[in-house]
Amino acid sequence: MRSIVNIDFLIIGQGLAGSLLAWELIRRGCSVLVLDHGTENASQVAAGLINPITGMRLVKSTEVDELLPVAKQCYAQLAQCFGQVFYHERMMLRLLSQPADERQALKRLSDPAYQPYLGKLYHEQPHTFLEQKQTGYLLTRNLLSCMRDYFSARNSYHKADFNCAELLFKPILRWQHIAPARIIFCDGHYASQSPWFSWLPFQLAKGEILTMEHLSPIPQTLLNYGNWLIPTGQQQFRIGATFDTQTINTHPSQAAKHTLINALTQVKPEFAQARCLSHQANIRPCTRDKQPFLGFHPRFQQLAIFNGFGAKGSLQIPWYSQQFANALRHNTPIPADIQRYYATHFPS
Ligand SMILES: Cc1cc2nc3c(=O)[nH]c(=O)nc-3n(C[C@H](O)[C@H](O)[C@H](O)COP(=O)(O)OP(=O)(O)OC[C@H]3O[C@@H](n4cnc5c(N)ncnc54)[C@H](O)[C@@H]3O)c2cc1C
């Protein structure tokens, strides 16, 4: 029989959430093991876009001034550690398709709180665009691959399916031969099936993305026209993403492909000739109140969750993982604590 290995934290899931939380805990001197299925996850499919000003009304989220510097610093630190750039800051051109959009843009341009994130109006017949600053995208697939190698090299990664039925609570918390002080579920959309956390109000959203190749070189700015276009090479780009809260699966659909190509060619008819290289789908772990889910199970305090980053994982996860790592180490307050749902959602 294998001898028991005592560790501080067993982390379930090596998406962006599990990876960055494990990274922060290791930096704080904790012993960590990350378990993952090893199959394609939402983080790998994601475009990794960071866009501080969103929606029809061009709204800046209240948290962005605090979260964005932390995200940039975190990705710069990881770039230095792994010797490659993961976060690419690029200007974004946002299409203003209606006169009302242009009026809203002018209003935002006169607001000092929006100045760090907006440029000027830009006309390219027949369209008007608004320049957005401090936008960019994270190469999540490259980052997760480097982090997996890093965890593996220090015996902190194991490719396995965490089967909940194998978890023992007594005499000590134990999964197979691993005895962690705590288990942290960073399991993305799988949490909605969890025996411990499915009571939380998730609102999953399927997203689909296309990788395309144009016949000739394309402009290297990000484009936002309701959907977005991210140039990923001289002629290659990604477009996306659909947002479907009704059909929750990871199968690419012809309907979504058609919708994405149609939306693109309405703004950029020249891309009608572009060739589709790949089509991916996955599930965003969105939540009904649009806040992440962090904290401890109300009955089993050894079980914790770090999840619910919805469509904003690249922006939010660095800041929340630092805060949660501090809370786990030093009992500091937990932001977006799931305690807000104990009374209303946890079955007594
Ligand atoms: C099409 C699409 C486009 C997106 N675009 C963007 C974007 O532009 N910008 C942005 O910020 N966000 C975007 N997102 C959202 C982003 O993907 C999420 O916010 C983020 O990836 C969530 O990370 P996660 O680690 O919580 O989940 P995941 O990346 O899904 O990771 C969860 C991991 O847990 C593992 N796991 C679960 N259960 C078990 C188990 N029992 N045993 C072992 N392993 C297990 C899974 O295998 C998986 O690897 C997009 C998502 C999609 C689907």
The ligand as a Tripos MOL2 file, in Angstrom:
@<TRIPOS>MOLECULE
LIG
   53    58     1     0     0
SMALL
NO_CHARGES

@<TRIPOS>ATOM
      1 C1        -15.8290   30.2300  -26.4690 C.3       1 LIG1
      2 C2        -15.3380   30.9170  -25.2500 C.ar      1 LIG1
      3 C3        -14.7360   32.1640  -25.3530 C.ar      1 LIG1
      4 C4        -14.2800   32.8240  -24.2310 C.ar      1 LIG1
      5 N1        -13.6530   34.0130  -24.3930 N.ar      1 LIG1
      6 C5        -13.1480   34.6410  -23.3110 C.ar      1 LIG1
      7 C6        -12.4330   35.8430  -23.4600 C.ar      1 LIG1
      8 O1        -12.2510   36.3500  -24.5670 O.2       1 LIG1
      9 N2        -11.9370   36.4490  -22.3380 N.ar      1 LIG1
     10 C7        -12.0880   35.8980  -21.0950 C.ar      1 LIG1
     11 O2        -11.5990   36.4590  -20.1160 O.2       1 LIG1
     12 N3        -12.7860   34.7440  -20.9350 N.ar      1 LIG1
     13 C8        -13.3060   34.1190  -22.0050 C.ar      1 LIG1
     14 N4        -13.9830   32.9510  -21.8480 N.ar      1 LIG1
     15 C9        -14.2480   32.4890  -20.4740 C.3       1 LIG1
     16 C10       -13.0490   31.7710  -19.8690 C.3       1 LIG1
     17 O3        -12.8380   30.6360  -20.6170 O.3       1 LIG1
     18 C11       -13.3640   31.4070  -18.4310 C.3       1 LIG1
     19 O4        -13.5900   32.5620  -17.6630 O.3       1 LIG1
     20 C12       -12.1810   30.6700  -17.7870 C.3       1 LIG1
     21 O5        -11.5240   29.8910  -18.7140 O.3       1 LIG1
     22 C13       -12.6670   29.7810  -16.6890 C.3       1 LIG1
     23 O6        -11.5550   29.0430  -16.2320 O.3       1 LIG1
     24 P1        -11.7440   27.8610  -15.2190 P.3       1 LIG1
     25 O7        -10.3790   27.4360  -14.8330 O.co2     1 LIG1
     26 O8        -12.6970   28.2660  -14.1510 O.co2     1 LIG1
     27 O9        -12.4880   26.7010  -16.0390 O.3       1 LIG1
     28 P2        -11.8940   25.6710  -17.1050 P.3       1 LIG1
     29 O10       -10.9190   26.3130  -17.9860 O.co2     1 LIG1
     30 O11       -13.0670   25.0030  -17.7480 O.co2     1 LIG1
     31 O12       -11.0990   24.6220  -16.2260 O.3       1 LIG1
     32 C14       -11.7360   23.6800  -15.4070 C.3       1 LIG1
     33 C15       -10.8510   22.4520  -15.3800 C.3       1 LIG1
     34 O13       -11.3200   21.5430  -14.3860 O.3       1 LIG1
     35 C16       -11.1090   20.2280  -14.8550 C.3       1 LIG1
     36 N5        -11.9760   19.3220  -14.0910 N.ar      1 LIG1
     37 C17       -13.3000   19.4990  -13.8120 C.ar      1 LIG1
     38 N6        -13.7570   18.4520  -13.0640 N.ar      1 LIG1
     39 C18       -12.6960   17.6310  -12.8820 C.ar      1 LIG1
     40 C19       -12.5310   16.3740  -12.1980 C.ar      1 LIG1
     41 N7        -13.5430   15.7660  -11.5490 N.pl3     1 LIG1
     42 N8        -11.3190   15.7820  -12.2380 N.ar      1 LIG1
     43 C20       -10.2730   16.3660  -12.8820 C.ar      1 LIG1
     44 N9        -10.3650   17.5480  -13.5320 N.ar      1 LIG1
     45 C21       -11.5700   18.1650  -13.5350 C.ar      1 LIG1
     46 C22       -11.4690   20.3130  -16.3330 C.3       1 LIG1
     47 O14       -10.8980   19.2430  -17.0540 O.3       1 LIG1
     48 C23       -10.8550   21.6730  -16.6930 C.3       1 LIG1
     49 O15        -9.5350   21.5230  -17.1630 O.3       1 LIG1
     50 C24       -14.4470   32.2420  -22.9500 C.ar      1 LIG1
     51 C25       -15.0230   30.9840  -22.8470 C.ar      1 LIG1
     52 C26       -15.4720   30.3260  -23.9710 C.ar      1 LIG1
     53 C27       -16.0790   28.9590  -23.8330 C.3       1 LIG1
@<TRIPOS>BOND
     1     1     2 1
     2     2     3 ar
     3     2    52 ar
     4     3     4 ar
     5     4     5 ar
     6     4    50 ar
     7     5     6 ar
     8     6     7 ar
     9     6    13 1
    10     7     8 2
    11     7     9 ar
    12     9    10 ar
    13    10    11 2
    14    10    12 ar
    15    12    13 ar
    16    13    14 ar
    17    14    15 1
    18    14    50 ar
    19    15    16 1
    20    16    17 1
    21    16    18 1
    22    18    19 1
    23    18    20 1
    24    20    21 1
    25    20    22 1
    26    22    23 1
    27    23    24 1
    28    24    25 2
    29    24    26 1
    30    24    27 1
    31    27    28 1
    32    28    29 2
    33    28    30 1
    34    28    31 1
    35    31    32 1
    36    32    33 1
    37    33    34 1
    38    33    48 1
    39    34    35 1
    40    35    36 1
    41    35    46 1
    42    36    37 ar
    43    36    45 ar
    44    37    38 ar
    45    38    39 ar
    46    39    40 ar
    47    39    45 ar
    48    40    41 1
    49    40    42 ar
    50    42    43 ar
    51    43    44 ar
    52    44    45 ar
    53    46    47 1
    54    46    48 1
    55    48    49 1
    56    50    51 ar
    57    51    52 ar
    58    52    53 1
@<TRIPOS>SUBSTRUCTURE
     1 LIG1         1 GROUP 0 **** ****
